[in-house]
């Protein structure tokens, strides 16, 4: 018997729905703290060493930008 490997394909149509699904499953770390895109984001992700994806909502000097890292790292 094949075990369900995750969300049904029809639930995930784009990046936004993928992030919503990960959040609902408790597999997304979200941060509203301002982060510097020059090495700080990389440093934070490296500390988690392949863990859950992280969504950074506040990128320094980049209004209205967000950054997601390690989107496929927990698979």
Gaussian input, Z-matrix of N, CA and C with variables (Angstrom, degrees):
# hf/3-21g

backbone

0 1
 N
 C     1     B1
 C     2     B2     1     A1
 N     3     B3     2     A2     1     D1
 C     4     B4     3     A3     2     D2
 C     5     B5     4     A4     3     D3
 N     6     B6     5     A5     4     D4
 C     7     B7     6     A6     5     D5
 C     8     B8     7     A7     6     D6
 N     9     B9     8     A8     7     D7
 C    10    B10     9     A9     8     D8
 C    11    B11    10    A10     9     D9
 N    12    B12    11    A11    10    D10
 C    13    B13    12    A12    11    D11
 C    14    B14    13    A13    12    D12
 N    15    B15    14    A14    13    D13
 C    16    B16    15    A15    14    D14
 C    17    B17    16    A16    15    D15
 N    18    B18    17    A17    16    D16
 C    19    B19    18    A18    17    D17
 C    20    B20    19    A19    18    D18
 N    21    B21    20    A20    19    D19
 C    22    B22    21    A21    20    D20
 C    23    B23    22    A22    21    D21
 N    24    B24    23    A23    22    D22
 C    25    B25    24    A24    23    D23
 C    26    B26    25    A25    24    D24
 N    27    B27    26    A26    25    D25
 C    28    B28    27    A27    26    D26
 C    29    B29    28    A28    27    D27
 N    30    B30    29    A29    28    D28
 C    31    B31    30    A30    29    D29
 C    32    B32    31    A31    30    D30
 N    33    B33    32    A32    31    D31
 C    34    B34    33    A33    32    D32
 C    35    B35    34    A34    33    D33
 N    36    B36    35    A35    34    D34
 C    37    B37    36    A36    35    D35
 C    38    B38    37    A37    36    D36
 N    39    B39    38    A38    37    D37
 C    40    B40    39    A39    38    D38
 C    41    B41    40    A40    39    D39
 N    42    B42    41    A41    40    D40
 C    43    B43    42    A42    41    D41
 C    44    B44    43    A43    42    D42
 N    45    B45    44    A44    43    D43
 C    46    B46    45    A45    44    D44
 C    47    B47    46    A46    45    D45
 N    48    B48    47    A47    46    D46
 C    49    B49    48    A48    47    D47
 C    50    B50    49    A49    48    D48
 N    51    B51    50    A50    49    D49
 C    52    B52    51    A51    50    D50
 C    53    B53    52    A52    51    D51
 N    54    B54    53    A53    52    D52
 C    55    B55    54    A54    53    D53
 C    56    B56    55    A55    54    D54
 N    57    B57    56    A56    55    D55
 C    58    B58    57    A57    56    D56
 C    59    B59    58    A58    57    D57
 N    60    B60    59    A59    58    D58
 C    61    B61    60    A60    59    D59
 C    62    B62    61    A61    60    D60
 N    63    B63    62    A62    61    D61
 C    64    B64    63    A63    62    D62
 C    65    B65    64    A64    63    D63
 N    66    B66    65    A65    64    D64
 C    67    B67    66    A66    65    D65
 C    68    B68    67    A67    66    D66
 N    69    B69    68    A68    67    D67
 C    70    B70    69    A69    68    D68
 C    71    B71    70    A70    69    D69
 N    72    B72    71    A71    70    D70
 C    73    B73    72    A72    71    D71
 C    74    B74    73    A73    72    D72
 N    75    B75    74    A74    73    D73
 C    76    B76    75    A75    74    D74
 C    77    B77    76    A76    75    D75
 N    78    B78    77    A77    76    D76
 C    79    B79    78    A78    77    D77
 C    80    B80    79    A79    78    D78
 N    81    B81    80    A80    79    D79
 C    82    B82    81    A81    80    D80
 C    83    B83    82    A82    81    D81
 N    84    B84    83    A83    82    D82
 C    85    B85    84    A84    83    D83
 C    86    B86    85    A85    84    D84
 N    87    B87    86    A86    85    D85
 C    88    B88    87    A87    86    D86
 C    89    B89    88    A88    87    D87
 N    90    B90    89    A89    88    D88
 C    91    B91    90    A90    89    D89
 C    92    B92    91    A91    90    D90
 N    93    B93    92    A92    91    D91
 C    94    B94    93    A93    92    D92
 C    95    B95    94    A94    93    D93
 N    96    B96    95    A95    94    D94
 C    97    B97    96    A96    95    D95
 C    98    B98    97    A97    96    D96
 N    99    B99    98    A98    97    D97
 C   100   B100    99    A99    98    D98
 C   101   B101   100   A100    99    D99
 N   102   B102   101   A101   100   D100
 C   103   B103   102   A102   101   D101
 C   104   B104   103   A103   102   D102
 N   105   B105   104   A104   103   D103
 C   106   B106   105   A105   104   D104
 C   107   B107   106   A106   105   D105
 N   108   B108   107   A107   106   D106
 C   109   B109   108   A108   107   D107
 C   110   B110   109   A109   108   D108
 N   111   B111   110   A110   109   D109
 C   112   B112   111   A111   110   D110
 C   113   B113   112   A112   111   D111
 N   114   B114   113   A113   112   D112
 C   115   B115   114   A114   113   D113
 C   116   B116   115   A115   114   D114
 N   117   B117   116   A116   115   D115
 C   118   B118   117   A117   116   D116
 C   119   B119   118   A118   117   D117
 N   120   B120   119   A119   118   D118
 C   121   B121   120   A120   119   D119
 C   122   B122   121   A121   120   D120
 N   123   B123   122   A122   121   D121
 C   124   B124   123   A123   122   D122
 C   125   B125   124   A124   123   D123
 N   126   B126   125   A125   124   D124
 C   127   B127   126   A126   125   D125
 C   128   B128   127   A127   126   D126
 N   129   B129   128   A128   127   D127
 C   130   B130   129   A129   128   D128
 C   131   B131   130   A130   129   D129
 N   132   B132   131   A131   130   D130
 C   133   B133   132   A132   131   D131
 C   134   B134   133   A133   132   D132
 N   135   B135   134   A134   133   D133
 C   136   B136   135   A135   134   D134
 C   137   B137   136   A136   135   D135
 N   138   B138   137   A137   136   D136
 C   139   B139   138   A138   137   D137
 C   140   B140   139   A139   138   D138
 N   141   B141   140   A140   139   D139
 C   142   B142   141   A141   140   D140
 C   143   B143   142   A142   141   D141
 N   144   B144   143   A143   142   D142
 C   145   B145   144   A144   143   D143
 C   146   B146   145   A145   144   D144
 N   147   B147   146   A146   145   D145
 C   148   B148   147   A147   146   D146
 C   149   B149   148   A148   147   D147
 N   150   B150   149   A149   148   D148
 C   151   B151   150   A150   149   D149
 C   152   B152   151   A151   150   D150
 N   153   B153   152   A152   151   D151
 C   154   B154   153   A153   152   D152
 C   155   B155   154   A154   153   D153
 N   156   B156   155   A155   154   D154
 C   157   B157   156   A156   155   D155
 C   158   B158   157   A157   156   D156
 N   159   B159   158   A158   157   D157
 C   160   B160   159   A159   158   D158
 C   161   B161   160   A160   159   D159
 N   162   B162   161   A161   160   D160
 C   163   B163   162   A162   161   D161
 C   164   B164   163   A163   162   D162
 N   165   B165   164   A164   163   D163
 C   166   B166   165   A165   164   D164
 C   167   B167   166   A166   165   D165
 N   168   B168   167   A167   166   D166
 C   169   B169   168   A168   167   D167
 C   170   B170   169   A169   168   D168
 N   171   B171   170   A170   169   D169
 C   172   B172   171   A171   170   D170
 C   173   B173   172   A172   171   D171
 N   174   B174   173   A173   172   D172
 C   175   B175   174   A174   173   D173
 C   176   B176   175   A175   174   D174
 N   177   B177   176   A176   175   D175
 C   178   B178   177   A177   176   D176
 C   179   B179   178   A178   177   D177
 N   180   B180   179   A179   178   D178
 C   181   B181   180   A180   179   D179
 C   182   B182   181   A181   180   D180
 N   183   B183   182   A182   181   D181
 C   184   B184   183   A183   182   D182
 C   185   B185   184   A184   183   D183
 N   186   B186   185   A185   184   D184
 C   187   B187   186   A186   185   D185
 C   188   B188   187   A187   186   D186
 N   189   B189   188   A188   187   D187
 C   190   B190   189   A189   188   D188
 C   191   B191   190   A190   189   D189
 N   192   B192   191   A191   190   D190
 C   193   B193   192   A192   191   D191
 C   194   B194   193   A193   192   D192
 N   195   B195   194   A194   193   D193
 C   196   B196   195   A195   194   D194
 C   197   B197   196   A196   195   D195
 N   198   B198   197   A197   196   D196
 C   199   B199   198   A198   197   D197
 C   200   B200   199   A199   198   D198
 N   201   B201   200   A200   199   D199
 C   202   B202   201   A201   200   D200
 C   203   B203   202   A202   201   D201
 N   204   B204   203   A203   202   D202
 C   205   B205   204   A204   203   D203
 C   206   B206   205   A205   204   D204
 N   207   B207   206   A206   205   D205
 C   208   B208   207   A207   206   D206
 C   209   B209   208   A208   207   D207
 N   210   B210   209   A209   208   D208
 C   211   B211   210   A210   209   D209
 C   212   B212   211   A211   210   D210
 N   213   B213   212   A212   211   D211
 C   214   B214   213   A213   212   D212
 C   215   B215   214   A214   213   D213
 N   216   B216   215   A215   214   D214
 C   217   B217   216   A216   215   D215
 C   218   B218   217   A217   216   D216
 N   219   B219   218   A218   217   D217
 C   220   B220   219   A219   218   D218
 C   221   B221   220   A220   219   D219
 N   222   B222   221   A221   220   D220
 C   223   B223   222   A222   221   D221
 C   224   B224   223   A223   222   D222

   B1=1.4443
   B2=1.5259
   B3=1.3139
   B4=1.4558
   B5=1.5242
   B6=1.3231
   B7=1.4598
   B8=1.5235
   B9=1.3415
   B10=1.4614
   B11=1.5192
   B12=1.3345
   B13=1.4617
   B14=1.5192
   B15=1.3064
   B16=1.4622
   B17=1.5054
   B18=1.3122
   B19=1.4581
   B20=1.5189
   B21=1.3124
   B22=1.4641
   B23=1.5270
   B24=1.2997
   B25=1.4676
   B26=1.5235
   B27=1.3203
   B28=1.4661
   B29=1.5319
   B30=1.3357
   B31=1.4647
   B32=1.5260
   B33=1.3274
   B34=1.4560
   B35=1.5203
   B36=1.3260
   B37=1.4570
   B38=1.5240
   B39=1.3372
   B40=1.4583
   B41=1.5241
   B42=1.3147
   B43=1.4659
   B44=1.5269
   B45=1.3118
   B46=1.4667
   B47=1.5280
   B48=1.3201
   B49=1.4665
   B50=1.5289
   B51=1.3310
   B52=1.4684
   B53=1.5207
   B54=1.3361
   B55=1.4616
   B56=1.5250
   B57=1.3263
   B58=1.4683
   B59=1.5239
   B60=1.3329
   B61=1.4623
   B62=1.5279
   B63=1.3367
   B64=1.4661
   B65=1.5258
   B66=1.3279
   B67=1.4668
   B68=1.5258
   B69=1.3243
   B70=1.4682
   B71=1.5256
   B72=1.3281
   B73=1.4630
   B74=1.5318
   B75=1.3388
   B76=1.4613
   B77=1.5170
   B78=1.3263
   B79=1.4635
   B80=1.5246
   B81=1.3323
   B82=1.4569
   B83=1.5188
   B84=1.3240
   B85=1.4632
   B86=1.5215
   B87=1.3315
   B88=1.4550
   B89=1.5215
   B90=1.3332
   B91=1.4605
   B92=1.5190
   B93=1.3392
   B94=1.4596
   B95=1.5275
   B96=1.3310
   B97=1.4652
   B98=1.5273
   B99=1.3339
   B100=1.4661
   B101=1.5264
   B102=1.3285
   B103=1.4628
   B104=1.5231
   B105=1.3177
   B106=1.4548
   B107=1.5321
   B108=1.3368
   B109=1.4632
   B110=1.5272
   B111=1.3338
   B112=1.4657
   B113=1.5248
   B114=1.2929
   B115=1.4640
   B116=1.5278
   B117=1.3421
   B118=1.4669
   B119=1.5292
   B120=1.3173
   B121=1.4653
   B122=1.5283
   B123=1.3226
   B124=1.4635
   B125=1.5199
   B126=1.3291
   B127=1.4597
   B128=1.5140
   B129=1.3275
   B130=1.4690
   B131=1.5229
   B132=1.3243
   B133=1.4632
   B134=1.5222
   B135=1.3206
   B136=1.4676
   B137=1.5270
   B138=1.3267
   B139=1.4673
   B140=1.5274
   B141=1.3133
   B142=1.4683
   B143=1.5176
   B144=1.3134
   B145=1.4637
   B146=1.5253
   B147=1.3206
   B148=1.4566
   B149=1.5139
   B150=1.3159
   B151=1.4634
   B152=1.5156
   B153=1.3015
   B154=1.4686
   B155=1.5276
   B156=1.3197
   B157=1.4574
   B158=1.5315
   B159=1.3278
   B160=1.4619
   B161=1.5226
   B162=1.3281
   B163=1.4560
   B164=1.5216
   B165=1.3281
   B166=1.4588
   B167=1.5286
   B168=1.3273
   B169=1.4641
   B170=1.5244
   B171=1.3404
   B172=1.4576
   B173=1.5311
   B174=1.3184
   B175=1.4596
   B176=1.5329
   B177=1.3259
   B178=1.4663
   B179=1.5279
   B180=1.3247
   B181=1.4693
   B182=1.5289
   B183=1.3142
   B184=1.4678
   B185=1.5312
   B186=1.3401
   B187=1.4673
   B188=1.5336
   B189=1.2959
   B190=1.4711
   B191=1.5262
   B192=1.3427
   B193=1.4649
   B194=1.5209
   B195=1.3133
   B196=1.4570
   B197=1.5218
   B198=1.3313
   B199=1.4609
   B200=1.5232
   B201=1.3181
   B202=1.4631
   B203=1.5256
   B204=1.3300
   B205=1.4591
   B206=1.5200
   B207=1.3242
   B208=1.4619
   B209=1.5316
   B210=1.3071
   B211=1.4635
   B212=1.5235
   B213=1.3193
   B214=1.4629
   B215=1.5233
   B216=1.3182
   B217=1.4599
   B218=1.5085
   B219=1.3092
   B220=1.4604
   B221=1.5276
   B222=1.3121
   B223=1.4662
   B224=1.5089
   A1=109.20
   A2=117.19
   A3=121.96
   A4=109.77
   A5=115.57
   A6=120.95
   A7=109.67
   A8=117.01
   A9=122.36
   A10=109.22
   A11=116.80
   A12=121.60
   A13=113.06
   A14=119.36
   A15=119.62
   A16=111.73
   A17=115.36
   A18=121.44
   A19=111.00
   A20=116.64
   A21=119.41
   A22=109.98
   A23=115.86
   A24=121.08
   A25=112.15
   A26=117.93
   A27=119.45
   A28=112.21
   A29=118.28
   A30=121.41
   A31=111.52
   A32=117.03
   A33=121.04
   A34=109.15
   A35=114.66
   A36=120.31
   A37=112.37
   A38=116.64
   A39=120.81
   A40=109.17
   A41=116.28
   A42=120.68
   A43=111.61
   A44=117.01
   A45=120.85
   A46=111.26
   A47=117.56
   A48=119.62
   A49=111.29
   A50=117.50
   A51=120.22
   A52=110.28
   A53=117.36
   A54=121.05
   A55=111.28
   A56=117.30
   A57=120.95
   A58=110.63
   A59=117.33
   A60=121.02
   A61=110.80
   A62=117.37
   A63=120.79
   A64=110.96
   A65=117.02
   A66=121.29
   A67=110.65
   A68=117.08
   A69=121.22
   A70=111.82
   A71=116.75
   A72=121.75
   A73=112.49
   A74=116.52
   A75=120.46
   A76=113.08
   A77=116.60
   A78=122.10
   A79=113.22
   A80=117.02
   A81=120.92
   A82=108.78
   A83=116.10
   A84=121.17
   A85=106.29
   A86=116.49
   A87=120.91
   A88=109.65
   A89=116.92
   A90=121.38
   A91=110.26
   A92=115.80
   A93=121.59
   A94=111.37
   A95=117.70
   A96=122.77
   A97=108.83
   A98=116.32
   A99=119.66
   A100=110.20
   A101=115.73
   A102=121.16
   A103=109.37
   A104=115.09
   A105=122.20
   A106=108.11
   A107=117.67
   A108=118.94
   A109=113.59
   A110=117.13
   A111=121.27
   A112=110.08
   A113=116.98
   A114=127.20
   A115=115.81
   A116=119.82
   A117=119.05
   A118=111.34
   A119=117.55
   A120=120.33
   A121=109.82
   A122=116.57
   A123=120.90
   A124=111.05
   A125=117.06
   A126=121.14
   A127=112.69
   A128=116.37
   A129=120.26
   A130=109.83
   A131=116.89
   A132=120.32
   A133=110.96
   A134=117.05
   A135=120.74
   A136=111.39
   A137=117.41
   A138=121.02
   A139=111.17
   A140=116.78
   A141=120.68
   A142=111.95
   A143=117.55
   A144=124.60
   A145=114.73
   A146=115.66
   A147=119.58
   A148=115.12
   A149=117.60
   A150=120.75
   A151=111.77
   A152=115.05
   A153=121.90
   A154=111.44
   A155=116.16
   A156=120.21
   A157=110.44
   A158=116.08
   A159=121.96
   A160=108.26
   A161=115.71
   A162=121.94
   A163=107.87
   A164=116.31
   A165=122.39
   A166=107.39
   A167=117.00
   A168=121.61
   A169=114.14
   A170=118.10
   A171=120.95
   A172=109.12
   A173=116.40
   A174=122.52
   A175=108.97
   A176=116.27
   A177=121.75
   A178=111.07
   A179=115.59
   A180=124.27
   A181=113.66
   A182=117.56
   A183=121.74
   A184=109.14
   A185=117.36
   A186=118.75
   A187=110.69
   A188=115.71
   A189=123.18
   A190=113.33
   A191=117.65
   A192=121.46
   A193=109.31
   A194=115.62
   A195=122.26
   A196=107.17
   A197=115.89
   A198=120.26
   A199=108.66
   A200=116.29
   A201=120.30
   A202=107.63
   A203=115.54
   A204=120.95
   A205=109.49
   A206=115.23
   A207=122.60
   A208=112.86
   A209=115.72
   A210=120.65
   A211=112.78
   A212=118.09
   A213=121.01
   A214=112.46
   A215=117.24
   A216=121.49
   A217=115.80
   A218=118.95
   A219=121.52
   A220=111.11
   A221=116.85
   A222=120.12
   A223=110.86
   D1=132.51
   D2=-179.19
   D3=-85.20
   D4=128.72
   D5=178.74
   D6=-83.14
   D7=141.82
   D8=177.26
   D9=-61.63
   D10=122.62
   D11=-175.44
   D12=-90.00
   D13=3.70
   D14=-179.90
   D15=154.06
   D16=-148.38
   D17=-176.55
   D18=-74.63
   D19=144.32
   D20=173.25
   D21=-61.46
   D22=142.11
   D23=-176.71
   D24=-56.13
   D25=-33.75
   D26=-178.43
   D27=-69.60
   D28=-18.29
   D29=177.67
   D30=-77.38
   D31=-26.38
   D32=-175.68
   D33=-114.26
   D34=101.57
   D35=-177.54
   D36=-106.07
   D37=-17.66
   D38=-177.53
   D39=-160.44
   D40=-179.91
   D41=-177.77
   D42=-61.62
   D43=-41.47
   D44=-179.47
   D45=-59.96
   D46=-45.47
   D47=179.84
   D48=-70.27
   D49=-30.89
   D50=175.59
   D51=-64.72
   D52=-43.33
   D53=178.24
   D54=-65.31
   D55=-40.18
   D56=177.64
   D57=-62.45
   D58=-41.60
   D59=179.28
   D60=-65.77
   D61=-45.22
   D62=178.15
   D63=-59.67
   D64=-41.64
   D65=179.16
   D66=-63.93
   D67=-44.33
   D68=179.45
   D69=-63.07
   D70=-32.31
   D71=179.47
   D72=-82.29
   D73=-7.27
   D74=-177.51
   D75=77.42
   D76=21.48
   D77=-177.22
   D78=-108.11
   D79=18.88
   D80=-179.88
   D81=-129.27
   D82=128.16
   D83=173.42
   D84=-96.15
   D85=131.72
   D86=-178.78
   D87=-120.82
   D88=138.92
   D89=179.59
   D90=-131.33
   D91=131.16
   D92=174.56
   D93=-101.74
   D94=-1.21
   D95=178.34
   D96=-70.40
   D97=138.49
   D98=178.57
   D99=-64.33
   D100=131.22
   D101=177.76
   D102=-127.34
   D103=146.74
   D104=178.14
   D105=-84.79
   D106=127.41
   D107=-178.27
   D108=-70.99
   D109=-15.83
   D110=-179.90
   D111=-88.79
   D112=91.70
   D113=174.84
   D114=79.36
   D115=-24.77
   D116=-179.74
   D117=-67.13
   D118=-44.75
   D119=178.85
   D120=-61.32
   D121=-44.40
   D122=178.43
   D123=-60.95
   D124=-42.54
   D125=179.63
   D126=-62.96
   D127=-42.07
   D128=178.55
   D129=-63.99
   D130=-46.07
   D131=-179.29
   D132=-63.26
   D133=-39.46
   D134=-179.85
   D135=-63.56
   D136=-35.23
   D137=178.25
   D138=-62.10
   D139=-31.52
   D140=-179.93
   D141=-84.76
   D142=-11.77
   D143=171.36
   D144=43.83
   D145=62.53
   D146=173.74
   D147=83.21
   D148=18.07
   D149=179.39
   D150=-78.66
   D151=-148.95
   D152=-178.73
   D153=-64.45
   D154=156.22
   D155=173.74
   D156=-62.97
   D157=151.00
   D158=177.63
   D159=-122.22
   D160=133.52
   D161=174.71
   D162=-109.39
   D163=113.94
   D164=177.21
   D165=-93.69
   D166=119.87
   D167=-175.92
   D168=-97.09
   D169=-6.48
   D170=-174.79
   D171=-136.99
   D172=93.26
   D173=-177.36
   D174=-97.25
   D175=124.79
   D176=-177.05
   D177=-56.47
   D178=132.05
   D179=178.39
   D180=62.07
   D181=17.08
   D182=178.88
   D183=-131.59
   D184=73.17
   D185=-179.54
   D186=-60.75
   D187=142.50
   D188=178.09
   D189=67.90
   D190=18.67
   D191=176.15
   D192=-112.69
   D193=146.49
   D194=172.58
   D195=-131.09
   D196=163.72
   D197=-179.02
   D198=-139.76
   D199=131.86
   D200=174.99
   D201=-115.15
   D202=137.16
   D203=179.42
   D204=-123.92
   D205=155.58
   D206=173.03
   D207=57.96
   D208=37.98
   D209=-175.41
   D210=-57.67
   D211=-34.28
   D212=-178.90
   D213=-109.87
   D214=14.27
   D215=-173.55
   D216=-71.78
   D217=-23.26
   D218=-174.93
   D219=-101.14
   D220=17.47
   D221=-176.02
   D222=-95.93

